[in-house]
Amino acid sequence: MEFFQKEIALAARNRGFHLITSEITSQFHEIGKITLGQLQVFIKHTSAGLTINENADPSVRTDFESHINKMIPENAPYYVHTLEGPDDMPAHIKASLMGSSVTLPITNGKLNLGTWQGIYLCEHRNHGGKRRLVLTAFGS
């Protein structure tokens, strides 16, 4: 069994749900060395998350953003953590709901995703800045 790990930086993005699958695979060629294994993607931030979902129709990402903002609004009167702006506390809650990592199968040197699946960066801050990911691939 082999293990590979790399940390990459994603360019800053506006708030929303963004496909990052190709960014990951283009910066982590070691995936191609694994016949059977897994890739774990971990985000090193508390106000952005990761998930896997629809990669074909961009309206899905728009609907994700609209729905999560209704579920977890800004300026809730019960928020105590408010010093970093009205989008910060909701961003922490959203990130916890989405999660900080995803695990994907690797088969014959490629991510074994479904036809319509892609990895999303869930950016919950208005101006989150660059986001750092730790990529860990392992297998034989």
C-alpha positions as CSV (number, residue, x, y, z in Angstrom):
1,M,0.0,0.0,0.0
2,E,1.2,3.5,-0.9
3,F,0.3,6.8,0.8
4,F,0.5,10.3,-0.8
5,Q,-0.3,13.6,0.7
6,K,-0.3,17.1,-0.6
7,E,-1.6,20.5,0.6
8,I,-3.0,22.8,-2.1
9,A,-4.5,26.3,-2.1
10,L,-7.7,27.1,-3.9
11,A,-8.1,30.6,-5.3
12,A,-10.5,32.9,-3.4
13,R,-14.1,32.6,-4.4
14,N,-17.3,34.4,-3.6
15,R,-19.9,32.9,-1.4
16,G,-21.5,29.9,-3.0
17,F,-21.1,26.3,-4.0
18,H,-18.2,25.8,-6.5
19,L,-17.0,22.7,-8.4
20,I,-13.4,21.9,-7.5
21,T,-13.0,18.3,-8.8
22,S,-10.7,19.2,-11.7
23,E,-8.7,21.6,-9.6
24,I,-7.9,18.8,-7.2
25,T,-7.1,16.2,-9.8
26,S,-4.9,18.6,-11.8
27,Q,-2.8,19.3,-8.8
28,F,-2.6,15.8,-7.4
29,H,-1.2,13.5,-10.1
30,E,-0.3,10.8,-7.5
31,I,-4.0,9.6,-7.8
32,G,-2.9,8.1,-11.1
33,K,-0.4,5.8,-9.3
34,I,-3.2,4.0,-7.4
35,T,-5.2,1.1,-8.9
36,L,-7.5,0.5,-5.9
37,G,-7.7,3.0,-3.0
38,Q,-9.2,6.2,-1.6
39,L,-8.8,9.9,-1.7
40,Q,-9.6,12.0,1.4
41,V,-10.0,15.7,0.9
42,F,-9.9,17.9,4.0
43,I,-10.5,21.6,4.2
44,K,-8.4,23.5,6.8
45,H,-11.1,26.1,7.6
46,T,-14.1,26.5,9.9
47,S,-16.3,28.7,7.7
48,A,-16.2,26.7,4.5
49,G,-17.0,23.0,3.8
50,L,-16.9,20.2,1.3
51,T,-19.6,18.0,-0.2
52,I,-20.3,15.8,-3.3
53,N,-23.2,16.5,-5.5
54,E,-24.5,17.3,-9.0
55,N,-21.8,18.5,-11.4
56,A,-23.8,19.1,-14.6
57,D,-26.5,21.7,-14.0
58,P,-25.2,24.9,-12.3
59,S,-28.7,25.7,-11.0
60,V,-28.2,23.0,-8.4
61,R,-25.4,25.0,-6.8
62,T,-27.6,28.1,-6.9
63,D,-30.4,26.3,-5.2
64,F,-28.0,24.9,-2.5
65,E,-26.9,28.5,-1.7
66,S,-30.5,29.8,-1.6
67,H,-31.8,27.0,0.6
68,I,-28.9,27.0,3.1
69,N,-29.2,30.8,3.5
70,K,-32.9,30.3,4.4
71,M,-32.1,27.5,6.8
72,I,-29.3,29.5,8.5
73,P,-29.8,33.2,8.1
74,E,-27.5,36.1,8.9
75,N,-28.2,38.5,11.8
76,A,-30.1,36.0,13.9
77,P,-30.8,37.9,17.2
78,Y,-29.5,35.0,19.3
79,Y,-26.0,34.9,17.8
80,V,-23.3,35.9,20.3
81,H,-20.3,35.4,18.0
82,T,-20.7,38.5,15.9
83,L,-17.4,40.4,15.9
84,E,-16.3,39.0,12.5
85,G,-19.4,40.2,10.6
86,P,-22.9,39.0,10.0
87,D,-21.8,36.2,7.6
88,D,-19.3,34.6,10.1
89,M,-21.4,32.7,12.6
90,P,-23.8,31.4,10.0
91,A,-20.7,30.3,8.0
92,H,-19.5,28.2,11.0
93,I,-22.9,26.5,11.3
94,K,-23.1,25.8,7.6
95,A,-19.6,24.4,7.5
96,S,-20.4,22.0,10.3
97,L,-23.5,20.8,8.5
98,M,-21.6,20.3,5.2
99,G,-18.5,18.8,6.8
100,S,-14.8,19.3,6.5
101,S,-13.9,16.3,4.5
102,V,-15.0,13.9,1.7
103,T,-13.7,10.5,0.9
104,L,-13.8,9.1,-2.7
105,P,-12.9,5.8,-4.2
106,I,-9.9,5.6,-6.6
107,T,-10.2,2.9,-9.3
108,N,-7.5,2.4,-12.0
109,G,-5.8,5.8,-11.3
110,K,-9.0,7.9,-11.4
111,L,-11.6,9.1,-9.0
112,N,-14.6,6.7,-9.2
113,L,-17.4,9.3,-9.1
114,G,-20.9,8.8,-10.5
115,T,-21.8,10.3,-13.9
116,W,-23.2,13.5,-12.4
117,Q,-21.0,13.8,-9.3
118,G,-18.4,16.4,-8.4
119,I,-16.7,17.8,-5.4
120,Y,-18.0,21.1,-4.1
121,L,-16.2,23.8,-2.2
122,C,-19.0,25.3,0.0
123,E,-17.8,28.9,0.6
124,H,-20.0,30.4,3.3
125,R,-18.2,33.8,3.7
126,N,-18.8,36.7,1.5
127,H,-15.0,37.1,1.1
128,G,-13.5,33.9,2.4
129,G,-10.1,34.2,0.8
130,K,-7.9,31.4,-0.3
131,R,-8.8,28.0,1.0
132,R,-6.4,25.3,1.9
133,L,-7.0,21.6,1.3
134,V,-5.1,18.5,2.5
135,L,-5.3,15.7,-0.1
136,T,-4.4,12.2,1.1
137,A,-4.5,9.3,-1.4
138,F,-3.8,5.7,-0.4
139,G,-4.1,2.3,-1.9
140,S,-2.3,-0.2,-4.0
